[in-house]
Amino acid sequence: MQKIKSLMTRQGLRSPQESVNDLSPIENLRIPTKEELRELHEEPPDPQAQQEIINSIEEVYFSNDSFDIVKYELERLPPVLSLQELEEYRDKLKQQQAAVSKKVADLILEKQPAYVEELERVTSLQSGLQLAAVICTNGRRHLNIAKEGFTQTSLGLLANQRKRQLLIGLLKSLRTIKTLQRTDVRLSEMLEEEDYPGAIQLCLECQKAASTFKHYSCISELNSKLQDTLEQIEEQLDVALSKICKNFDINHYTKVQQAYRLLGKTQTAMDQLHMHFTQAIHNTVFQVVLGYVELCAGNTDTKFQKLQYKDLCTHITSDSYIPCLADLCKALWEVMLSYYRTMQWHEDHDQDEAAVVSSVSDGNNVIGAEENSFDRNYVKKKLEHGLSRIWQDVQLKVKTYLLGTDLSNFKYDDFIFVLDVISRLMQVGEEFCGSKSEVLQESIRKQSVNYFKTYHRTRLEELRMFLENETWELCPVKSSFSILQLHEFKFLEQSRSPSVSPSKQPASAASSAVTLFEQYCAGGNPFEIQADSKDDETEDVLASNGYESDEQEKSAYQEYDSDSDVPEELKRDYVDEQTGDAPIKSVSRETLRSRKRSDYNLNKVNAPILTNTTLNVIRLVGKYMQMMNILKPIAFDVIHFMSQLFDYYLYAVYTFFGRNDMFESTGLGLSSSRLRTTLNRIQESLIDLEVSADPSGTLTAAEERKEKVPSPHLSHLVVLTSGNSLYGLAERVVATESLVFLAEQFEFLQPHLDAVMPAAKKPFLQQFYSQTVSTASELRKPVYWIVAAKAIDYEQMLLLMANVKWDVKEIMSQHNVYVDALLKEFEEFNRRLSDVSKRVRIPLPVSNILWEHCIRLANRTLVEGYANVKKCSNEGRALMQLDFQQFLMKLEKLTDIRPIPDKEFVETYIKAYYLTENDMESWIKEHREYSTKQLTNLVNICLGTYINKKARQKLLATIDDTDRPKR
């Protein structure tokens, strides 16, 4: 039944009954009996009914061949048997069997034509096979006939021809072997000629030929010899590659690269090349330093050769340090230049190869082109990566050399040269691989800070010495003087590259866009030490005899010889050579007469007022800026030290000419709070008060005092007590105005300092300018106040005022004598001021401050005199006003200052005599500028006769309350 079901399935039926139609007649089935066939013939065939019967057959009958139908049906019998039911069930099974048999029979009849057709094909195939057997028999017979037809002689001829061909090939092979035996001589010649590509090409061809004839016994020895020769060529090729590191030759390097390409070791060659460059750097610096060490040692002791490079650098002497550094940088430059030219060669070669590949688009060369492209990319990346490695090696070697010697005791020019060389080397590094040279910067920063601390300490001591020996005489310079005319500031005008020394490199070199590698690629070396040639342009800053006016103006002051006060050192620094500058036009007499009386620069042009010490400080600032311009990492340290130069100069001027506790206690605000704060800061941070208090003390007292400087002392040659010289007014003017001039130069340099100052440290620079530099002009008030306080005899005026009777009964038309005496004092002051101006030009701000101080003191003296009055009438008060008006009228003819200082101070006090009791109390509270004595006098003298005792006590209590905050 299983077979029947599978047959039905192949026929495309989905049910068991459909598979009966596909049942093959050859299946092992039972043949229907005659009775069954009769029944089948008797019953009319109804396909639909037959199909329904087949469909009613249980599924289990279609399972498999091992199915036991009898057992299955017996197990299905009910426990109680019924004959009728059994017969009905039997009839049903018979019908199903008959339907299946009928279906099988129909299938057999249906497949009968196909069976007949297949049988015919089998018969036809049998006939064809019999015919083929006959053909094969005939073929064998004919082959035997052909074999017997060929003779032995014909086959012998063919064998001899074959032997001839073999012998001809053997002769060619023997000739090739003979040639191979002679190639070693040619290979040696080619290696001597450094024709590495040709030698390798020949060797490879010989190896290829030898591999062809390796079956000959004589070839094995030759093959081994060729392999040894090839290894020898590779060794010589490696030596030739190492020569590239110090002296690059295009032809030589081209041969080497072609040779490595033939060997298929382009990448290996690049690895070897970088190893050789690293070795070349080490060997070069060691040999240079060793040469100088042995030269300085003066013997041929070989102990130095066994030292490490770091230890060897410590044996370099100070005299040989700079030449050795220059030679070291020159040697390293040659190595880096060779690497640069190597990269250039590969760039040009890659471009040429790319052009060739693009022009040839043959498909057979695609694989080779891809391999070459891979090699080119590898070489390019290797070279680019090697830039930073080689530069790092150079930095480390130079750093070791730099830190091997203490440079703190070097001369300034020598140290600047070291900075110049290192900055040039850093420029090379930036052009070489774009590096900022952090290693070099840090090492040179350490040396620079160390050197600069020592140098600055020495300069501060020199500045103290200069200040203590300074006589504060005018240093005669031209009115067109500018710090840019000094050699130390030439670098500001030339706009060089930041890494170029301000003393040795022409300005045109930096303005060009050509890099150092392009500039020196053909030859030369950027580290060649050139002899220091003096600049053709010399400083022309000194004026002739201190004046730049016409002959008459010069003759008026012939006794003043400017050269007599100029030390020899200054004369050497300033060579007064005429450079063709247009002379300053002289001032006409009409212009002189039209000038204000308060401007005491008659007969002189407005040349800067400065001293030799001022000029020395300016030069120091220029040197400091040179170092800072070369090495920006120490900019903050340099600017800090520059600020100390200015601080010390300001403190010295104040100490010499402005410090006077008696006058500062007047409460007139002569020293601003900002100035006092600045002076206190300088004194705490820079001035060593212990040393100044105890001259015999040593400088090794405390660690914090190492950075401080003793307070300077005024030279005994400077006299500040003489009334004829207005108590040293000329020296005071030179000192304060030179400080102001120095402050102006610092203001001029601020943009340059701000440009190099690190962003984190810029607040320091801003504070220095706002708190210190800007206070220079404020020092004028306390300095000139001392002159004003002593120039006029205010005590004598108080005595004269005390003798005046103020309780007069009638209005006076004539002023008192003390007014004329005071005006005579002012006229004398004006005369002496004119005398001083013949020595030193007194600028208008200075003369104004002097007059302002004198007038202010005179007015306060008047108020003090009025406050000493014991009795006063209304007519006496009118006399006070008359005296003061007379004083103002005459004073305005002597000075151009408007308004008159403290004019309201006097007028307000005089008018207070007319106040009532109620107005007086509010007036006292509003006018706290008057002293207690002056206010008490108003209450006692003016109101004393009009008010009772209680009211007077109330006003006096108000005065006391007003005065208490002052105390």
Residue pairs with C-beta under 8 A, 6 or more apart in sequence:
1 61
1 62
1 63
1 64
1 65
1 67
2 62
2 63
2 64
2 65
3 23
3 27
3 28
3 65
4 19
4 20
4 23
4 27
4 29
4 62
4 100
4 104
5 16
5 19
5 62
6 19
7 19
7 20
7 22
7 23
7 24
7 27
8 15
8 16
8 17
8 18
8 19
8 20
8 21
8 22
8 23
9 19
9 22
10 22
11 18
11 19
11 21
11 22
12 18
13 19
13 21
13 22
15 55
16 54
16 55
16 57
16 59
16 61
16 62
17 51
17 53
17 54
17 55
17 57
18 54
19 62
20 54
20 100
20 103
20 104
20 107
21 103
21 106
21 107
22 107
23 29
23 103
23 104
23 107
24 107
24 111
25 104
25 107
25 108
25 111
25 115
27 104
29 104
32 40
32 98
32 101
32 105
36 97
36 98
36 101
39 98
40 98
40 101
40 102
40 105
45 102
50 99
50 102
50 103
53 95
53 96
53 99
54 96
54 99
54 100
54 103
56 96
57 96
57 100
60 67
60 72
61 67
61 69
77 86
78 85
173 213
173 216
176 209
176 213
177 213
177 216
177 218
177 219
177 222
180 206
180 209
180 210
180 219
180 222
181 222
183 202
183 203
183 206
183 226
184 225
184 229
186 202
187 199
187 202
187 203
187 229
187 233
190 196
190 198
190 199
190 202
191 199
191 232
191 233
191 236
194 240
194 252
194 255
195 255
196 233
196 236
196 237
196 240
196 255
196 256
196 258
196 259
197 255
197 258
197 259
197 262
199 233
199 259
200 230
200 233
200 259
200 262
200 263
201 262
203 226
203 229
203 230
203 233
204 230
204 262
206 226
207 223
207 226
207 227
207 230
210 219
210 222
210 223
210 226
211 223
213 219
214 220
214 223
233 259
234 263
237 256
237 259
237 260
238 272
240 252
240 255
240 256
241 256
241 269
241 272
241 273
241 276
242 276
242 279
242 280
243 252
244 252
244 253
244 256
244 273
244 276
244 338
244 342
245 273
245 276
245 277
245 279
245 280
245 335
245 338
245 339
246 280
246 284
246 334
246 335
246 338
247 334
247 338
248 337
248 338
248 341
248 342
250 341
250 345
253 342
253 345
254 345
256 269
257 266
257 269
257 345
257 349
260 266
260 268
260 269
266 375
266 378
266 379
267 375
267 378
267 379
267 382
270 378
270 379
270 382
270 383
271 382
273 342
274 382
274 386
274 389
274 390
277 335
277 338
277 339
277 386
277 390
278 389
278 390
278 393
280 335
281 332
281 335
281 390
281 393
281 394
281 397
282 309
282 393
282 397
284 331
284 332
284 334
284 335
285 309
285 328
285 331
285 332
285 397
285 401
286 309
286 312
288 324
288 327
288 328
288 331
289 309
289 312
289 313
289 316
289 324
289 328
289 401
290 304
290 305
290 312
292 316
292 320
292 323
292 324
292 327
293 304
293 312
293 315
293 316
294 300
294 301
294 304
295 320
296 315
296 316
296 317
296 319
296 320
297 304
297 315
304 312
304 315
307 315
309 397
309 400
310 400
310 404
313 400
313 401
313 403
313 404
313 405
314 404
314 405
316 324
316 401
316 404
316 405
318 405
318 409
318 410
321 405
321 407
321 410
321 418
322 414
322 417
322 418
322 421
322 529
323 529
324 401
325 401
325 418
325 421
326 421
326 527
326 528
326 529
328 397
328 398
328 401
329 398
329 421
329 424
329 425
329 527
330 525
330 527
330 528
332 394
332 397
332 398
332 425
333 428
333 520
333 525
333 526
333 527
334 525
335 390
335 394
336 390
336 391
336 394
336 428
336 432
337 517
337 520
337 521
339 386
339 387
339 390
340 432
340 517
340 521
341 521
342 383
343 383
343 387
346 376
346 379
346 380
346 383
350 376
350 380
353 372
353 376
357 365
357 369
357 372
357 373
387 432
387 433
388 433
388 435
390 432
390 433
391 429
391 432
391 433
391 435
391 437
392 439
394 425
394 429
395 429
395 437
395 439
395 440
396 439
398 422
398 425
398 440
398 443
399 439
399 440
399 442
399 443
402 422
402 440
402 443
402 444
402 447
403 443
403 446
403 447
406 450
407 415
407 418
407 447
407 450
407 451
408 450
408 451
408 453
408 454
408 455
409 454
410 418
410 451
412 455
412 623
413 503
415 451
415 455
415 627
416 501
416 503
416 626
416 627
416 630
417 501
417 504
418 447
419 444
419 448
419 501
419 627
419 630
419 631
420 500
420 501
420 503
420 504
420 505
420 630
421 527
422 440
422 444
422 631
423 498
423 499
423 500
423 501
423 630
423 631
424 499
424 500
424 501
424 526
424 527
425 437
425 440
425 527
426 437
426 440
426 441
426 499
427 497
427 499
427 500
427 516
428 516
428 517
428 526
429 435
429 437
429 440
430 436
430 437
430 499
431 515
431 516
431 517
432 517
441 631
441 633
442 633
444 631
444 633
445 631
445 633
445 634
448 627
448 631
448 634
448 637
449 634
449 637
452 627
452 634
452 637
452 638
452 641
456 641
456 644
457 706
457 707
459 620
459 645
460 644
460 645
460 648
460 709
461 709
462 616
463 613
463 616
463 617
463 620
463 645
463 648
463 649
464 648
464 709
464 710
464 712
466 612
466 613
466 616
467 613
467 648
467 649
467 652
467 712
468 712
468 713
468 714
468 715
469 715
470 611
470 612
470 613
470 715
471 565
471 715
471 717
471 718
471 731
472 611
472 718
472 730
472 731
472 732
472 734
472 735
473 565
473 611
473 731
473 734
474 546
474 562
474 609
474 610
474 611
474 734
474 839
474 840
475 565
475 566
475 570
475 610
475 611
475 612
475 614
475 615
476 542
476 543
476 545
476 546
476 547
476 562
476 566
476 607
477 541
477 542
477 543
477 607
477 608
477 610
478 540
478 541
478 542
478 543
478 548
478 584
478 607
479 543
479 548
479 584
479 605
479 606
479 607
479 608
480 581
480 584
481 541
481 607
481 608
483 489
483 618
483 622
483 745
483 748
484 490
484 492
484 493
485 539
485 540
485 541
486 539
486 541
486 618
486 619
486 622
487 535
487 539
487 622
488 618
488 619
488 621
488 622
488 623
488 625
488 626
489 622
489 625
490 502
490 535
491 502
491 503
491 625
491 626
491 629
492 625
492 752
494 502
494 507
494 510
495 507
495 510
495 511
496 502
496 505
496 507
496 510
497 510
498 629
498 630
498 632
499 630
500 509
500 510
501 630
502 626
502 629
502 630
503 532
503 626
504 530
504 532
512 519
516 526
519 526
520 526
537 579
538 575
538 577
538 579
539 573
539 574
539 575
540 576
540 577
540 578
540 579
540 581
541 574
542 562
542 566
542 574
542 576
543 562
543 607
544 576
545 554
545 557
545 558
545 560
545 561
545 562
545 563
546 557
546 560
546 562
546 607
547 553
547 554
547 557
547 603
547 604
547 605
548 583
548 584
548 586
548 605
548 607
549 586
549 587
549 603
549 604
549 605
550 586
550 587
553 586
553 587
553 603
553 604
556 603
557 603
557 838
560 839
563 571
566 612
567 612
570 612
570 615
573 619
584 605
587 603
587 605
592 602
592 603
595 602
596 844
596 896
597 830
597 894
597 895
597 896
598 844
598 847
598 848
598 851
598 895
598 896
598 897
599 842
599 843
599 844
599 847
600 833
600 834
600 836
600 837
600 841
600 842
600 847
601 837
601 841
601 842
601 843
601 844
602 837
603 838
604 841
606 841
606 843
607 841
608 741
609 733
609 734
609 737
609 738
609 741
609 840
609 841
609 843
610 734
610 737
610 738
610 741
610 742
611 734
611 735
611 738
613 649
613 738
614 649
614 738
614 739
614 741
614 742
617 645
617 646
617 649
617 742
618 742
618 745
620 645
621 642
621 645
621 745
621 746
621 749
624 638
624 641
624 642
624 645
625 638
625 642
625 749
625 752
625 753
627 634
627 638
628 634
628 635
628 638
628 639
628 756
629 756
632 756
635 753
635 756
635 757
635 758
635 761
636 757
636 758
636 761
636 764
639 753
639 757
639 761
639 764
639 765
639 768
640 764
642 753
643 768
643 772
644 686
646 742
646 743
646 746
646 772
646 773
647 682
647 686
647 772
648 682
648 686
648 709
648 712
649 739
649 742
650 678
650 679
650 682
650 739
650 772
650 775
650 776
650 779
651 679
651 682
651 683
651 686
651 687
651 711
652 712
653 735
653 736
653 739
653 779
653 783
654 679
654 779
654 782
654 783
655 711
655 712
655 714
656 712
656 714
656 718
656 735
657 720
657 728
657 731
657 732
657 735
657 736
657 783
657 786
658 671
658 779
658 782
658 783
658 786
659 782
660 782
660 785
660 786
663 670
663 782
663 785
663 786
663 789
664 670
664 671
664 782
667 966
668 785
668 856
670 781
670 782
670 785
671 679
671 778
671 781
671 782
672 775
672 778
674 771
674 775
674 778
675 775
675 778
675 779
677 771
678 771
678 772
678 775
681 771
683 689
685 708
686 707
686 708
686 709
687 708
687 709
687 710
687 711
688 705
688 708
688 709
688 710
688 711
689 711
690 697
690 701
690 705
691 697
691 699
691 701
691 705
691 708
691 710
692 710
692 711
692 713
699 705
699 706
714 720
718 728
718 731
719 725
719 728
720 727
720 728
720 731
720 732
721 727
721 728
722 728
723 790
723 791
723 832
724 832
725 836
726 787
726 791
726 829
726 832
726 833
726 836
727 786
727 787
727 790
727 791
728 787
729 787
729 833
729 836
729 850
730 836
730 839
730 840
732 783
732 784
732 787
733 836
733 840
733 842
733 843
733 846
734 840
735 783
736 779
736 780
736 783
736 784
736 846
737 843
737 846
739 776
739 779
740 776
740 777
740 780
742 776
743 773
743 774
743 776
743 777
746 769
746 773
747 769
747 773
750 765
750 769
753 765
754 762
754 765
757 764
757 765
777 845
780 845
780 846
780 849
781 849
781 853
784 846
784 849
784 850
784 853
785 853
787 850
787 853
788 850
788 853
788 854
788 856
788 857
789 853
789 857
791 829
791 832
791 854
792 822
792 825
792 826
792 829
792 854
792 857
792 858
793 825
794 857
794 858
794 861
796 821
797 818
797 821
797 822
797 825
797 858
797 861
797 862
797 865
798 861
798 864
798 865
798 868
800 816
800 817
800 818
800 821
801 816
801 818
801 862
801 865
801 866
801 868
802 865
802 868
804 816
804 818
804 879
805 876
806 869
806 871
806 872
806 873
806 876
806 877
806 879
806 880
807 871
807 872
807 873
807 876
808 873
808 875
808 876
808 879
809 873
809 875
810 875
811 875
811 878
811 879
812 875
812 878
812 879
812 882
813 882
815 879
815 882
815 883
815 886
815 887
816 879
816 883
818 865
818 883
819 883
819 886
819 887
819 890
822 858
822 887
823 887
823 890
823 891
823 894
826 854
826 858
826 891
826 894
827 894
829 854
830 894
833 842
833 847
833 850
836 842
848 897
851 895
851 897
852 897
852 901
855 891
855 895
855 897
855 900
855 901
855 902
856 901
856 902
858 887
859 900
859 901
859 902
859 903
859 905
859 906
860 902
860 905
862 884
862 887
862 906
863 905
863 906
863 909
863 930
863 934
864 934
866 880
866 909
866 910
866 937
867 909
867 931
867 933
867 934
867 937
867 938
868 937
869 876
869 937
869 941
870 941
871 941
872 913
872 941
872 942
877 910
877 913
877 914
880 910
880 913
881 907
881 910
884 906
884 907
884 910
888 900
888 903
891 900
892 898
892 900
905 929
908 927
909 930
909 934
909 938
912 920
912 923
912 927
912 938
912 942
913 938
913 942
915 923
915 942
915 943
917 943
917 946
917 947
917 951
917 955
920 938
920 939
920 943
920 955
921 954
921 955
921 958
924 935
924 955
924 958
924 959
924 962
925 958
925 962
927 935
928 962
928 966
932 959
932 960
932 963
935 959
935 962
936 956
936 959
939 952
939 955
939 956
939 959
940 952
943 951
943 952
943 955
944 952
947 955
